[in-house]
């Protein structure tokens, strides 16, 4: 153990400050956690050391107070407390912000750790040690920093070692005894100072205490405080008088927080009572001229401040605004701001207000009141259209330059917010009325002869319509459907004659509107043919983003109109065959596959025809790839052919995924058909695995996905001979390259074939081979972190075999090695791999219970006994490493829960002495994690699951705190 002295501590800090962090860090961490740190730090700081040492010494002392002050002996507390206060006093007034903040935190920690019901108020304590009467003095800055920081440290800083119950008691005591005095003091200080920087500090502190008050104030206290505050200059006249934008922003934040204190019962009354609300609106009305001026001058910061204030107040007292005619000017002001072009950047704040208003009207369910705002809502829709319009340049040149793209993305955010308003508005207004209003806007533009501005308006309206389609469907609004069909038909009639109608952006909006759910509405025999022709043009479009939207619309309309698809199936199959290069090609497959897989009859009639398209493609692609592997390995042509190969395999996988999983005899013909297609394709799939997947691993994943969906739909129609060939091919590849998909196929097999005896030997053999090959790929602990996907799939396979075929797992020759590898892997840092590892370990522990619902089959007792003999010697090591993993502090909260579940499962194993094991691991770790009383209580209640969970969470939190110190 290192010996600590003033000299070597100062020397280590100087080395640390010189940039040689690694040389000094370990020593300083050890020093920070030692008992000697108290005396040495205090002594050096009392001697006015070299300024370069002060920051690190205060940091160490701050850490000591935070983590170790509560562990001091009662006899040590007074002297250390007094010394620390003197140091805080001295260094807090040096006018260095970083030093002052350290002193502020140390002061707060000492105050909270020594707090009792007899403790003096924070203002009294500070007034006894500092003179803060002089304006802008260092003492005054320290005071404001303490006042600003205390509420948040008390409620939010979980590193402070005070249990939740005591925190609540301290918070309640401070609220009852100090809060109003502190807020009154701040209001008094506001009147006394003229310096903007001090006013800024006062507002910051004021806001923090208002937030603290808000969490626990009663209605009576709130009204008392509001009436008191409304008469002070901190509230009255502040917004009107402040010209400094930064100070104005902080004042708005403070007043918004103040508004948050208004009790809900008061907000829901129509009257402008208590008097403070009349004062509040009077103050807001005084700001209207300044707000209008800011809008005209595009003063963005001021616009933001005003909008934030108006919307906060508006949302809080929305009931009064809706019912009280005195507040109509307020609503008209917000509507005017919303429709103003220079409020564009604050659309999200305004959106929140309108959504709150609409939701409140919906809850009130007063039709007469809703009708009262019909004109307001028409203006609101007009504003939404204006804010949804894209720039002319964007309309013409979208996608050409990065600068345009950035501007476009900003507009897209606003458009999505406008759509959210529409989605809410349509819950209280019939969709057809909104479409009728939008249609009226379009009629003014007269679509057949629209200019560029007209098409921009059309696109904005289409964008908003896509937000209300869901309600058209839910309300079965046939009039709305009719209006919508008229707009789409009008567009389809002119899009080839009007150049702007076929603009990329406008076409995408039409497709998007269809995709949003409009597909469910379009079943008109008159409209479908022309709509499909239009979509086909979109699918052929040269811009990929248009292709994507068109293929999505294609998929959804096919899904809704399966009879139409089947009627024109040859046309659609030709489309699939000829358009393999389009973006989102899988959407074309989905559209047709959904129709073909809709019934047993259609599958028997058309499944083979659809699959034959992909089979023909694959035969051709295999031939081309074989030639290119010899002549042009690494070429772009080879890469493109492999991409097409993968796309066709993915299409087959999707088709199979849409087939219902049905083991009944009536589906036998379909299951045989599925297997026959797979068997015919097997040579091509084998080629993909053994010749392509070796260097392009993604191909293996596609083949596995197709195989998985074939297994899950074929059940025991998949022959043992074919399954043997599949396993052999995958194993051959896996021996050469650690492709995780090869393990996954065994995992899937276990879940599908576990209940059929004829596959048992094959599953067992595949498991043995996969385990042995994996052991070669993962020879040491570092391999787990370097190959997280492989690690995840290995333990995933163990989970599946454990749950579905536990006997095969327990019979395995690899079991001993598996358990050793599991032990090595505990503590994995990769979150995904760690979750699967601990899931497997929990399954292993559950296997030792008499019986558990986690398993699909009963485990014979003889296998449990054999497993017990193998695992029993490893139980102490498992226990120790699981607790060690908790002490390290998992990087993911879910991983922490998985480890805790493992420990609880382990504690329930009947043949182990968990009482002794728990006592041992608690002694192994750092002794400052739990008190002796806490350890004793935990050990005594080691079979109580709830108590176990409580102590595991406490232990984990304390361990994390321990690693953060120093």
N, C-alpha and C positions, 0 to 999 in steps of 0.2 A: 504493500500500500504506500502511496506517495506521502511524503512528509510536507506539510504546508507551513510556510512562513511568509511574513510580509515581503521579504526579498524575492522569494521564488514566485509568489503570486504576481507581484508587480512586473517581474521579468517576463512571465508567461503572457501577461496582457500586452506588453510592448511587442513581443514576438507576434502575437495575434494581430495587433494593429498594423504591423509592418507587412502583412499579407501572407505570412506563413501560418495559415489557419490550421492546417492538418497537424503541425507540430505542437500547437498549443491547445487545440480544441479538447482533446481527451483529458489533459491535465485540468483545464478549467471546468469541464463538466464534473469531474470527480471532486474538485474543490467545492463546486456549487452544492453538491449533495452531502458534503461533510459537515459535521458539527462545528469544526473550527472556522467555517466560513463566516459565521455570525461575528465572532470577535475580531477576526482579521479585517473583514470588510469595514466594520464600524471604526476600528482603530485607524485604518488608512484614510478613510473619508473624513475623520475628525481632524486629521493633520494637514488639511488643504493640499492634497497631492498634486502632482503635475496634471494639468487639465486633460491630457491625453488618456489618463487612467480612469477618469471619473465615469464616463459612460458605461464601461464594462463593469466597474465596481457597483454602480447603481443597478445595473441589469442583474447582477448576481444577487444583490441584496433584495431586489424586487422579487426574484425567484424564491429566495429563502422565505420571505414574508408570505408569498402566495401559497407555497407548498408545505412549509415546515413550521410556521408560526403556531399553528394549532397543536403541534406535537411537543411544544416546549413544556418543561415542568412549570407548575404554577409559580415557583420561587424565581424562575428565570424571566418571567413575562414582564414585570414592571421595569426592570433596568433596560432590557432590550427595547421595549416599547418607547421609553424615554429617549434612549440614544437614537432610535430611528426617527422619532419626531424632530429631534434637534438637527439631524442630517437633512430631513425633508425641508425644514425651515430654512436652512442655510442654502441648499442647492436650488430650491424652487424659485429664488429671486434673482438668479444669475442672468435672466433674460435670454436663455437658450431654450427654444421650444422643446427639443427632444429631452433635455434634462428635466424641464418642468413637467412634461407628461409622465416621465418615470416617477417623479415625486408625487404627482397627483394620484397615480395608481397605487403607490405604496401607502399613501395616506388613506385612500378608500379601503384598501385591504385591512389595514390596522383598525379602521373605524368599524368595519363590518365584523371582523373576528372578535373584537372586544365589545360588541354591541349587546346591551341588555335593556330591559324596560326602564332602567334608571339613567341610561346614557343621555348626555346632553345633545341638543340638536346640532346638526352639522355647522350651522351658522355660529352658534355659541362656541363650539370647539375651535373653529378657525379664528374667531375674534379674539380668543385667548392667546393665540400664538402669532397672529399676524395683524398688522394695521392696514386694513384695506379701505380706509376712508379717503385716501388720496386718489384722485382720478388718474387712470392710465398707469398706475404704478404696477411693478411686478407682482406685488401682493394681491392687487385687484385681479390681475390676469389669472393668478393661481386660483383665487376664489371662484371665478367664473368657470375655469376648467374643471374644478371639483364639482361644482353644481351641474355642469353639463354632463359629466361622465358618470356620476354616482348612480342615477336611475338605471342606466343600461347595464352597468357592471353588476348591480344587484340582481336584475331580472334575467340577463342574458348570458353572463360569463360563467359557464359551467366548470371552468378550471378552479374557481373559488370553492374551496372544500367546505361548503355548507349544504346540508341536506335540504331537499325541496320544501319540507315542512317548515324548517326554521327560516328559510328564505321568505316564505309566505308570511310568517309571523313578523319578521323584521320589516318587510314591505308594508304590512298593514299598520304596524306601529309608527313607522315614518309617515305614512299617509295621514294617520289620525292626529299626530302631534306636530308635524313639521311642514307639511306640504303647503297649506294656505299661507303660512308665514314666509316660506321661501318664495312663493309666487308674488306675494305682496311686496317683499323685499325687492324682487326684480322689477316690479312695476314702479316702485319708488326710485330705483336706480335709473330707470329709463328717463324719468323726469330730470334727474340730477346731472346726467352726462350729455355732452354735445358732440363728442367725438364719434364718427360713424363706425370706426372699428370696434369701439366698446359697445355701441348700440347693437352691432352685429353679434357680438358675444352674448349680450343679454338676450337677444331673440333666440339664439341657439339653445341657451340654457332654459329659457321659458318654454320652448317647444318640447324639450326633453321631459320637463316636469308635467306639462300638459298630457303628454303621452303616458307618463307614469300614472297621472291622476285618472285618465280615461279608463284604465284597466280595472279600477276598483271603486269608482265613485258612485254614490247613491244619487237618486234623482233629486232629493232635497239639497244635498251638498252641491250638486251641479248647478241648480237654479241660484243658490246663494252665491256661488263663485261667479257665475255669469253676470249676475246683477252688479256685483262688486267690480268686476273687470270692465264692464261696459262703460263705466263712468271715468275710467282712467285714460290718460293720453296714450298709453301703450296700445289701447284699442281704438279710441275715438280720435279720428283725424289723422291717424298714422298713414294710411294708404294714400290719402290725398296729398299729404305733405312731403313724402319721401320722393326724392328725385334720383338718388343713387340706385341703379338697377339691381346691384347685388344685394343691397339692403332691402329693396322692395321685394325681391324674391324671397328673402328670409322672413320678411314680415308676412307675406302671403302664406308661406308654410306654417308660421305660427298661428295665424288666424284660421287656416284650414284645420289645424289640429284642435283649436278652440271650438270650431264648429262641430268636430267629432264628439265633443263632450255633451252636446245637446241631447237630452234624453229622448228616446224613441217615442214615448207617449206624447210628449210636447210636439214633436215633428209631425205626428199624424193628425193633430187637431187643425181645423181650418183657420182659427183665429191667429192673428199676429201677436201672440202672447207666449212667454212673458215679454215685458217691455224691451228686453235686450234684443229680441228678434227685429223689432221695429228699428232699433238703433243700428243693427247689423245691415239691414237693407238700405237704410239712409246712407250709411257709409259706402255701400256698394254703388248706389245710384250716383254718388258724387264722383265715382271713377269713370262713369260712362263717357264723358267727353274725352278724357285722356285715352280711353280704349279706342274710341273711333279715330282719334288722331294717330294713334300707334298703327292701326290698320291701314290708314291712308299712306302713312310714311314707311310701311313695311318694317316697323321696329320689332323684330322677331322676339327678343327677350321680353319686352313689355307685353306683347300680345300673349305670349305663353303665360306670364304671371296673371294677367287678367282672366284669361280663359280658365286657368287652373282654379282660381278663386271662385268664379261664377259657377263652374260646374260642380265644385265641391259643395258649395252652399245649395245649389239647385238640387243635387241628388239627395242631400240630407233632408231638405224640407219640401220634397217634391209634392207631398199631399197638399200643403198650403198653396203651392204654385198652381196646382190643378183646380183648387176649389175657390181660392181667394182672389177676387177680381182686382184687388189692390196691387197684386204682383204681376199683372199682365205685362207691364213695361219690362219687367225682368225677363220674361219668356221671349218677348219680341226682340230684346237685345241679343239673347243667345241665338235666336233664329237668324237675326241679321248677321251676326258674326259667322255663323255656320255657312251662310250663303255667300259670304265675302271671299273673293279669290285669294286674299292674303292670309286667310286662316288655314290654308292648305296643310301646313306642317303640324297643326294641332288637331287633326281630324280624329285621332284616337281618343283624346280627352273629351271632345265634343260627342263622339259616338257613345261613350259611356253614359253621358247625361241623357241622350235621347233613348237609349235602350232602357235605362232606369225609368224614365217617364212612361214609356210604352208598357213595360212590365207592370208598373204600378196601376195603370189604367186597366190592364187585363185582370189583375187581381181584384180591383174594385168592382169590375163587372157592371158598370153603369153605362148603358147604351147612350143615354141622354148626354152624359158627360163626354163620352167618346165623340159623339156627333158635334159637340161644341168645338172640338179641335180639328174638324175636317179640313178647314182652310189651312190651318197650321201644318197639317200633315201633307197637304198638296204642295205647300212651299218647301216642306222638308224633302219630299220626293224630288222636287226641282233641284234642290241643293245637292242631293245625292247624285243626280244625273251630272250636274256641273263638275262635281268632285271625282266622278268616274271617267270623265273624258280624258283621252290620251292626247298628248301633244301632236300637232300635225307632222312634225319631223319624225317623231317616233312611229307614227302610223305609216309613213312612207319608208323609213330607213331602219326600222327595228332590227337589231342583230348585227348591224354593220360595224359600229364603233363602240369601244368599251365605255366611252363617255356617255353615249346615248343609252347604253344598257344600264348604267348606274342610275341615270335619271328615270329610266323606265321602271326599275325596281322600286324606287321611291314612290312612284305613282301607283304601282301595283299594291303597295301596302295600303294606301288610302282607298283604293278601289275595294279591297277586301273588307275594309271597315264600313264602307257604304253598304256593301252587300249584307253585312251583319245587321245594320239598321233595318234594311228591307226584310230580312228574315224574321225580325221581331215585329215589325209593323204589320206584316201579313197575318200575324196571330190575332189582331184585333180588327183588321179591315179585310173584307172579302178579296181574295187574290184577283178576281176579275175586275174589281174597281181599280186596283193598282195598274193592271195591264191596260185597262181602258185609258187611264191617265197617261201612261207611257205611250200608248198608241196615239193619243191626242197630240203629244209632243212630236211624234214621228209624222203625223199627218200634216202638221205645219211645215215640215221639211219636204213633204211630198216625194216619197221614195223613188218613183220612176225617173225623176229629174233632179235627184239630190246632188248637191255639190260636195266638196270635201268636208266642210263643216257638218253638213247633214249626215254624212256617213260616220263621222266621229260621234255624233249624237246617237245614231242607230247602234253603234257598237257599245256605247255606254249603257243604253237601254237594255240591250241583250245581256250584258254583264249583270245588271240588276235583276233582270227576269230570272236568271239562273239561280238567284237567291230565294225566289219565292215558289219555285216549282214543287218543292217538298210539300208545302201547304196546299197547293192545288190538288195534289194526289191525296193528301190526308183528308181534305174537305170534299173530295170528289166534285170539285168546282168545274162542271161541264161548260159553263159559260166562259170561264177562264181558259179552259182548253181550246174552246172555239176561237177566242181572241188570239191566243198564242199561235194556233194553226194558221190564222189569217196573216199574222206577221211573218211567219216562216214561209208560207206560200208566196206572199208578196216578194219576199227576198229571193226565193228560188226562181221566180218568174223573171227577175231582172239581173241576177248575178252574172249572167254571161253577156248581157248587153252593156252593163255599166262597169267600166274598168275598176273603179274604186270598190265595187261590191266584191271583187275577187281578190282584194288586198289580203295578204297573209294573216294580218292581225284580226281583221273582220271575220274571215273564214273560221279562224280558230275560235272566236267567241261564239259563233253559231254552233260549231261542233261541241263546244264546252256546254252550251245551254242544253243541247240534246243529251249530252252525257250525264248531266247533273240529275237526271231522273225523268227528263222529258221523254226519254225512250219508252217509259211506261205508258205515256199518254198517246203515243203515235201508233195508232192501229187503223188509221183511215186508209182504205184501199185506194182512194184517190191520191193521197199524198205519198204513200210508201214508195211506189216506183220512182217518182222524181227525186224523193229524198235519198234513196239508195244510189241513184245516178250521181247526185251531188256528192254523197259520201265517197263514192268510187273515185270521183275527180280528186277529192281530198286525199285519198289513199295514194293516188299516183303523183301527188304534189311533190315538187322538188325540195321543199323546205321540210326538214324532219319534224319540227315542232307541230306543223300542220298535219303531217302524217299521223303523229301520235294521237292528236285529238280526234282525227277522222277514224282511226282504227278503234279508238275507245267507243265512239258513237256507234260504229258498226257492231261491236260486240254487244252493246246494251240493247240496240234495236233488234238484233237477232234473238237475244235472250227473251225479249218481250213478244216477238212475232215469229215463233218457231215454225208455225205452219207456212208462213210466207217463205221462210228459209228453205224448208223442205220442198216447197213447190218450185223454187228456183235453185235447187241444190247444185245442179251441174254448173250453173253460172258462178255460184260462190266457190265451188271447188276449183274451177278454172282460175278464179281470182287468187286463191291460196297458192295454186301451182305457179302462177306467173309473177307473183309479187313478193318473192322471198327476201328482197333487199330493203323493204320498207321498215321504218322505225316502228317499234312495238308490234312486230309481226305476230307475236303470240296473241294479240287481241283478235286478229282475224280467225285464228284457230279456235279461240275461246267462243267466239260468236257462233261458229258452225258446230263445234263440238258440243256445246250446250244443247243445241237442237237435236243432234244425232243421239246424244246420251239421255234424252228426255224420257225414253221408254224402252222396254225390252225389244219391242217390234222394230223401232227405228235403229237400234243398235245392230240387230241382226241384218237389217237391210243395208245400212250405210257405213257401219264401223270399218269394215274391210276396205271399202272404197276410199274412205278418208285416209286410213293408214297406208294404203298403197301409194298415195302421193309422196309421203315421207320415205317410204321404202324405195321408190324409184329414185328419189333425190339421193338417198344414202348409197345406193348401189353405184350411181354415177360419181358421187363424191369420193367413195372409197377408191375407185379406180384412179381418179385424178390425184388423190393424196398419195397413193402408192407410187405413182410415177414421180411426183414432186419430191417425195422423201429421198428418192435416188438422185434426181437431177438438180433440184433447186431447194435443198434443205435450208430453212431460215428465210425464205423469200416471202414477200408480201402476199403473193398469190397463194402460197401454202397456208399462211396465216388466215387468209380470208376463207379458204375452203374448209379449214378446221372450224372456223366460226360458224359457217353454214351447216357443217356436220352437227355441231353442238345444238344449233337452233332446231334442226329436225328431230333430234333426240328429245329435246325439251318439249316439242310439240306432241310427240307420242306420249310423253309423261303426263302432259296436261290432259290429253284425251282420256287416258286411263284414270286420272284423278277424278274425273267427272262421273265415272261409272259408279252406281250404288254398290256398296259392299253387301252382298247378299249370298248367303250359303244355301238358300232353298233350291229344291230341284228345278223349279220353274226357271231359274237363272242359270242352269247348268250349261245350256247352249252358249250363253254369253261368256261364261268362264272358260269354256273350251276354246272359243273364238279368240279370247285374249291371249291364252297360252300359245295357241297355234301361230298367231302373229309374232309373238316374242320368239318362238322357236325358229321361225323362218328368218327372223332378223338376227338371231344369235351369232352367226359367223361375222356379221358386220359389227355387232356390239363387241365381240371378242377382239376383232381387229382394232376397234377404238380403244379398248383397254390396254392391249399388249403392244400396240405400235404408236398410238398417239398420246394416251394418258401418261406414259412414262415421262414425257417432257412437257405436256400440257395438262396439268392436274385437273383443271376445270372440266375436262371431258369426262373424267371418271365420275365426277359429281353428277353430271347430267345422266350418265348411264345408270348410276345408282338410283337416281330419282325415278327413272323409268322402271327399273327393276323393282323398286320399292312398291310403286303403285300397281305393278303387275302382280307381285306377291299378294298384296292386300285385297285384290279383287279376284284372284284366281283360286286362293285357298289351296286345298289339297289336289286341285287339278294340275298343279305344277308338278311335273314328274320328278321322281328322285334322281333319275339319270340326268335330266336337264339341270337340276339344282346342283348336282355334283360337278358338272362342267362349269357352271357359273362360279362355284366356290373355287375350283382349281385355277381358273383364269385369274380371279381376283387375288388369290394367294400368290400366284406366280409374279404378278405385278408388285404385290406388297413386299415380297422378299427383296425386290430390287430397289424400290423407292417407298418411303413411309407415307403413302397416300392415305389420308384418314378415311376417305370414302370406303376403302376396303374393309375397315373395321365396322363402319356403319351398316354395311349390308348384312353382317352377321347379327348386329343388334336388331335390325328389322326382322330378320328371319326368326329370331327367338320369339318375337311378339306375335308372329303369324302362325308358325308351324309347331309351336310348343305342345299343342294338344293332339297332334297326330303322331302315333307311334312310329310310322314308317320313316319319319325324318329324324328320329332321335339320334341314331348313330352318326348321321351326317352332321347334325348340329354340334354334337360332341367333338367330332374330329375337326370341324372348322374352328371351334373354340380353342382346342389344344394348339392347333397350328398358328392361329392368330396371336395367341398369348406368347408362344415361343419366339415368333418373329418380332413381336413388339418388344420383348425383353432384350433383343439384340439392338433394336433401334433406340431403346432407352436404358443404356447401361449404367448411368449414374444420375445423381440428384440433379445436376445442372441440365441434364437432358429434358427434364420435366418442364423447366422454365423456357428452354430454347425451342421446345416443340409443344406449345400449349394445345394446339388442335389435336395432335396425336394423343396427348395425355387425356384430353377431354373425352375423345372417342373411346379410348381404352377403358376408362372408368365408367363411361356411359354403357359400354357393352356389358361390363360387370353388373351394373344396376339392372339391366334388362334380363340378363341370364339369372341374376339373383331373384328377381321377382317372378319371372315366367318359368324358368327351368332350373330351380335351385339344386335339384338332385344332380344334374349334369355338371353344375359348377362345383358342388361338394365332392363329386367323384374325380374331379380333374387332377391330373398329376402336377399341374401348374399352381395349385392352390397355395402351397407353402411360399412359392416365389411371389405370388400375387399379394399375399399378406405382408411380405417383407417390402415389396415395392410401395404398397400403401403406406407403410410406416415411414419410408423414405420421403414420400410425397407430402406428408402433413406439413403445413406451413407454406404451401405454394402461394406465390404472390399474384399470379394471373387469376383474376376474379372468376372468369368462366370456367376454367379448368378446376379451380378450387371448389366451386359449388358442386360439380359433378363428383369430384373426389369424396367430399364429405357426404354426399347423397349415397355413394357406394358404401362408405364406412358405416353409415347409419343402417343400411340394409344388412350389412354383415352382422352388426350387433343384434338387429331384430330377428335374424335367423336363429339366434340362440334362445329366443323366448319360446314358450310352449307352442304358441301359434299367433300369427299376426295377419290382419286383413290386407297387408301390403303384398302378400304373396298369392299368386293365382292358383297354386296347388299346395296340398298338404306336404310338409317335409317329414319323412319317416324319422322316428326317434333315433335309429341307429346312425343316421347321417348327422343329426344334431350332436350326438355324443362324440363322433369322430371329429367333427368340426371344433367342438369344445376342447378336445385334447390338443389340436393344432394351434388354436388361437390363444389358449389360456396363458402360456408363457409370455405372450406378447402384450397382454392387457396392461401391465404396469407401464410399458414403454408407450403404448397408445395413449394412456391417460396423461402421462407426463408431456408428450409432444402436443396433444390437443390443448392443454393449458398453456404450454409455451407459445403456441400459435395465437391464443387469445392475448397473451402478454405482449406479443409483438405488435398487436393492433392491426387487424385485417384492413386492407385498403378499401374494402367494400362492406357496407353495413349488412347486406344480405349474407355475405360470407360469414360474418360474425354470428348471425342467426343459425346458419348451417352447422357451425362448430358447436354452438350451444346445444342444438338438437342432438348431435352426436354424443355429447357428454351426458345428456339426459338419458339417451338410449343405453349408453354404457352403464349408467348407474342402476338400470333396471335388470341387469344380467344377474341371475339368481346365484350363480356359483362363485362370484367374486366377492371379496371383502372391500366394497367401495368405501366404507367408513374409513378404513386404514389408508386406502389409496388417496382419498381426498385430503386427509391429514398430511400425507407425505408431500403431495404436489404443492400444497399451500405453504409448506416449510421450504420447498425448493426455491420458490421465487423470492423477489424482494420483500423484505419484511415490513415495509411502510405502506403496503397496498391496503391491507385490512387490519383492523384492531384485533386484539386477542379475543375480545367479546364477540366480534363479528365472525371470526373463524370458528369459534366454539358453537355459535348458533347455527352456522351453515352445516358443520359436521353432524351436529345432533339432528338436523332436519334433512339429512341427505336423501331420504326417500320421498320427501314431499315435493312434487313436481313444481308447484307454484313457487315455493320457497327457493328451490334450485334455480328457477328462471330469474327470480329477483336477485339472488346473490351472484349469478353468472353475469348479469348486466352490470351490477355494481362493480364486480371485480374487473370486468373489461373496461369500464369507464375510468376506474382508478388507474389501471395499467396504462391506458392511453395518456392520462394526465401525467403519469410518472415519466413516460418517454418524451413528453413535450418539454419537460423542465430542463434547466441548464442553459 
